[in-house]
Amino acid sequence: MSSVIPALKYREVAKRLRALGFTLYRQGKGSHEIWRHPDGRWTTVPNHGGQTISRRTM
């Protein structure tokens, strides 16, 4: 199994988060969004439109 995280666009990240049970909780600072899972986990995702989110950010 590969441990390399691919560079993805925002839409792909949002789609994968929804599949894992996360929901958009609120808009953060600037273009960042806060996503929450029912068990209490959360993550911040930058929404820069069609730009690719780098592997380092992921």
Residue pairs with C-beta under 8 A, 6 or more apart in sequence:
4 55
5 55
5 58
6 55
7 52
7 53
7 54
7 55
7 58
8 16
8 52
8 53
8 58
9 50
9 51
9 52
9 53
10 45
10 46
10 47
10 48
10 49
10 50
10 51
10 53
13 45
13 53
13 58
14 24
14 45
17 35
17 43
17 45
20 37
21 37
21 38
22 35
22 36
22 37
22 41
22 43
23 35
23 36
23 37
24 33
24 34
24 35
25 33
25 34
25 35
25 36
25 42
26 33
26 34
27 33
27 34
28 34
28 44
31 46
31 47
31 48
32 44
32 45
32 46
32 47
33 44
33 45
33 46
33 47
34 42
34 43
34 44
35 42
35 43
35 44
35 45
36 42
45 53
46 53
46 57
